Amino acid sequence: MFAGKIILGVLLLGAAGTDLKSRRIPNFLILGGLGCFAILAAVLFVEGEAALLPGCLGAGMLAFFIHFIPYRFRCLGAGDVKLAALIGFFLGWKHWLDFLGMYCGVLLAASVVLLFLGKKRPRALPLAPFMAAAYFLWQGFVI
């Protein structure tokens, strides 16, 4: 599902840019990503790989609920939660190592940034740039 990785990469770049600029991830990016996922899911179904779809949906829902808990405590924004679910949909169970590796990179990068900022850290840390950087580093797309 190489097309899915490219689409997810483009969506992450857009989300990272807007999150850095305005500390928000627009819904049109998330909805566009869900539309692209639906098209890819239909293609998988037609090609006879429909067995992958429950895993993708499960991974997306798991990512959503894992990020929903910090959201309820006002540690994450709603856009970060929706973006995490979208990443889960695209990577799915089949690529669980990609998903896990990417989030280890997110945690490491955010921890390093918070450590260096110390008491000067902002109230809201944009998480989408970390998600995008970790995704590209993990996937080997960095030039």
Secondary structure, 3 states (H helix, E strand, C coil): CHHHHHHHHHHHHHHHHHHHHHCCCCHHHHHHHHHHHHHHHHHHHHCCCCCHHHHHHHHHHHHHHHHHHHHHCCCCCHHHHHHHHHHHHHHCCCCHHHHHHHHHHHHHHHHHHHHHHHHHCCCCCCCHHHHHHHHHHHHCCCC
